[in-house]
């Protein structure tokens, strides 16, 4: 979002956001004048505030002469004015080691850690296992309906029914199964997908089509089986002043945690990004609630991104502190899981 502000307007917006995050009260021009350190008359400050309001960066609640930041105001603050302090593991995180035990235990501990450090909600997606082919089989169910059976080296079996563009005989399906198992056994679905991009022209048409359908089916089956999300600290939102007065908002939030799919989609988006990402409510359908922000980061095992974790809380949160909490926890999880 390109919003041209002069230095004076930037300073006042930054001061307003910081004061509102700290106090939770709409910020008036007198407070701004004192807190910003700018030698400006009340009239000048009111003019700048009117400009910021016109740009959609701040808004006036009906009940107060003060102003509060909007989602756009928070976004501009986070993108251009936030000066996160250098990472310092404070005493809480110094004690926070995650035992290199079962991955499930590491994930549960990480969700609790995020929640207790932030006083909001901690969320962690469980590590995605690399989906490796050991054996693949196609079975004809009826005309243009084929069952794909993908067997992993550990014996895990994924089944998916696919609908094909043409009808295959069982003999063709057996030939395709044998060829694909011989060619791709031991590779992950992602590796097969990459190989197919370059090899698809060389493969016979029916085998290429079946393999692409199998890769898609395998990806979906694995995604379905691994949509695990650990959430800790939902009850913390009951004590957040921004939510506690509005039962409708709270109900919507708890519905979000109940359904989980929207959260999974959000965390999936951030797993494709490097470092800490901040999503502010109302900006897009990614975070569908105006009052909610998510600070998230991917975590890695042996150099591969395998999951995402983050903090969910009100848009009025101390973003610099949340960035540190999420960054530190992602490193702790990465270390704990990489030691196995």
SULVENCOR-V440863 format. One record per backbone hydrogen bond with DSSP energy under -1.0 kcal/mol. NH is the residue of the N-H (numbers start at 1). CO is the residue of the C=O. E is the energy in kcal/mol with one decimal. If there is no record, write none. Layout:
# SULVENCOR-V440863
nh->NH co->CO e->E
nh->NH co->CO e->E
This chain:
# SULVENCOR-V440863
nh->10 co->6 e->-2.5
nh->11 co->7 e->-2.6
nh->12 co->8 e->-2.2
nh->13 co->9 e->-2.6
nh->14 co->10 e->-2.9
nh->15 co->11 e->-2.5
nh->16 co->12 e->-2.6
nh->17 co->13 e->-2.8
nh->18 co->14 e->-2.5
nh->19 co->15 e->-2.7
nh->20 co->16 e->-2.6
nh->21 co->17 e->-2.8
nh->22 co->18 e->-2.2
nh->23 co->19 e->-2.9
nh->24 co->20 e->-2.4
nh->27 co->67 e->-2.8
nh->32 co->28 e->-2.2
nh->33 co->29 e->-2.5
nh->34 co->30 e->-2.1
nh->35 co->31 e->-3.1
nh->36 co->32 e->-2.5
nh->40 co->38 e->-1.8
nh->45 co->41 e->-2.4
nh->46 co->42 e->-2.5
nh->47 co->43 e->-2.2
nh->48 co->44 e->-2.4
nh->49 co->45 e->-2.7
nh->50 co->46 e->-2.2
nh->51 co->47 e->-2.0
nh->52 co->48 e->-2.7
nh->53 co->49 e->-2.4
nh->54 co->50 e->-2.1
nh->55 co->51 e->-1.8
nh->56 co->53 e->-1.4
nh->57 co->52 e->-2.4
nh->59 co->68 e->-2.8
nh->64 co->61 e->-1.6
nh->67 co->27 e->-2.2
nh->68 co->59 e->-2.7
nh->70 co->57 e->-2.1
nh->74 co->70 e->-2.7
nh->75 co->71 e->-2.5
nh->76 co->72 e->-2.5
nh->77 co->73 e->-2.2
nh->78 co->74 e->-3.2
nh->79 co->75 e->-2.8
nh->80 co->76 e->-2.4
nh->81 co->77 e->-2.0
nh->82 co->77 e->-1.3
nh->90 co->88 e->-1.2
nh->94 co->90 e->-2.5
nh->95 co->91 e->-1.6
nh->97 co->95 e->-1.9
nh->101 co->99 e->-3.1
nh->106 co->102 e->-2.0
nh->107 co->103 e->-2.6
nh->108 co->104 e->-2.4
nh->109 co->105 e->-2.7
nh->110 co->106 e->-2.4
nh->111 co->107 e->-2.3
nh->112 co->108 e->-2.0
nh->113 co->109 e->-2.6
nh->114 co->110 e->-2.8
nh->115 co->111 e->-2.0
nh->116 co->112 e->-3.0
nh->117 co->113 e->-2.6
nh->118 co->114 e->-2.0
nh->119 co->115 e->-2.3
nh->121 co->312 e->-2.3
nh->122 co->232 e->-2.9
nh->123 co->310 e->-2.5
nh->124 co->230 e->-2.2
nh->125 co->308 e->-3.1
nh->126 co->228 e->-2.2
nh->128 co->306 e->-2.2
nh->132 co->130 e->-1.1
nh->133 co->187 e->-2.6
nh->134 co->151 e->-2.5
nh->135 co->151 e->-1.7
nh->137 co->149 e->-2.3
nh->139 co->147 e->-2.4
nh->141 co->145 e->-2.6
nh->142 co->145 e->-1.5
nh->145 co->142 e->-2.3
nh->146 co->162 e->-2.8
nh->147 co->139 e->-3.2
nh->148 co->160 e->-3.4
nh->149 co->137 e->-2.9
nh->150 co->158 e->-2.9
nh->151 co->135 e->-3.0
nh->152 co->156 e->-3.1
nh->155 co->152 e->-2.1
nh->158 co->150 e->-2.6
nh->160 co->148 e->-1.9
nh->162 co->146 e->-3.3
nh->164 co->144 e->-2.0
nh->173 co->169 e->-2.0
nh->174 co->170 e->-2.4
nh->175 co->171 e->-2.2
nh->176 co->172 e->-2.5
nh->177 co->173 e->-2.7
nh->178 co->174 e->-2.6
nh->179 co->175 e->-2.4
nh->180 co->176 e->-2.9
nh->181 co->177 e->-2.7
nh->182 co->178 e->-2.3
nh->183 co->179 e->-2.3
nh->184 co->180 e->-2.9
nh->185 co->181 e->-1.6
nh->186 co->133 e->-3.6
nh->187 co->184 e->-2.1
nh->189 co->131 e->-2.2
nh->192 co->188 e->-2.5
nh->193 co->189 e->-2.7
nh->194 co->190 e->-2.2
nh->195 co->191 e->-2.7
nh->196 co->192 e->-2.9
nh->197 co->193 e->-1.3
nh->199 co->195 e->-2.2
nh->200 co->196 e->-2.2
nh->203 co->199 e->-1.6
nh->208 co->204 e->-2.6
nh->209 co->205 e->-2.4
nh->210 co->206 e->-2.3
nh->211 co->207 e->-2.8
nh->212 co->208 e->-2.5
nh->213 co->209 e->-2.1
nh->214 co->210 e->-2.6
nh->215 co->211 e->-2.7
nh->216 co->212 e->-2.2
nh->217 co->213 e->-2.6
nh->218 co->214 e->-3.0
nh->219 co->215 e->-2.6
nh->220 co->216 e->-2.3
nh->221 co->217 e->-2.7
nh->222 co->218 e->-2.4
nh->223 co->219 e->-2.5
nh->224 co->220 e->-2.7
nh->225 co->221 e->-2.0
nh->226 co->222 e->-1.2
nh->228 co->226 e->-3.2
nh->230 co->124 e->-3.2
nh->232 co->122 e->-2.8
nh->236 co->233 e->-1.8
nh->237 co->234 e->-1.8
nh->238 co->235 e->-1.6
nh->239 co->236 e->-1.3
nh->243 co->240 e->-1.7
nh->244 co->240 e->-3.0
nh->246 co->243 e->-2.6
nh->250 co->246 e->-2.0
nh->251 co->247 e->-2.7
nh->252 co->248 e->-2.1
nh->253 co->249 e->-2.4
nh->254 co->250 e->-2.6
nh->255 co->251 e->-2.1
nh->256 co->252 e->-2.0
nh->257 co->253 e->-1.9
nh->258 co->254 e->-2.0
nh->259 co->255 e->-2.7
nh->260 co->256 e->-2.2
nh->261 co->259 e->-1.2
nh->264 co->260 e->-2.8
nh->265 co->261 e->-2.3
nh->266 co->262 e->-2.3
nh->267 co->263 e->-2.8
nh->268 co->264 e->-2.5
nh->269 co->265 e->-2.0
nh->270 co->266 e->-1.8
nh->271 co->267 e->-1.4
nh->272 co->269 e->-1.1
nh->273 co->270 e->-1.2
nh->277 co->296 e->-3.4
nh->279 co->294 e->-3.2
nh->281 co->292 e->-2.0
nh->282 co->287 e->-1.7
nh->283 co->280 e->-1.6
nh->292 co->289 e->-1.9
nh->293 co->313 e->-2.9
nh->294 co->279 e->-2.8
nh->295 co->311 e->-2.5
nh->296 co->277 e->-2.7
nh->297 co->309 e->-2.6
nh->299 co->307 e->-2.6
nh->301 co->304 e->-2.7
nh->304 co->301 e->-1.9
nh->306 co->299 e->-2.2
nh->307 co->299 e->-1.2
nh->309 co->297 e->-2.6
nh->310 co->123 e->-2.5
nh->311 co->295 e->-2.5
nh->312 co->121 e->-2.6
nh->313 co->293 e->-2.2
nh->315 co->291 e->-1.8
nh->317 co->315 e->-1.8
nh->319 co->317 e->-1.6
nh->322 co->318 e->-2.3
nh->323 co->319 e->-2.7
nh->324 co->320 e->-1.6
nh->325 co->321 e->-2.5
nh->326 co->322 e->-2.8
nh->327 co->323 e->-2.6
nh->328 co->324 e->-2.9
nh->329 co->325 e->-2.4
nh->330 co->326 e->-2.4
nh->331 co->327 e->-1.8
nh->332 co->328 e->-2.4
nh->333 co->329 e->-2.7
nh->334 co->330 e->-2.4
nh->335 co->331 e->-2.7
nh->336 co->332 e->-2.8
nh->337 co->333 e->-2.6
nh->338 co->334 e->-1.8
nh->339 co->335 e->-1.0
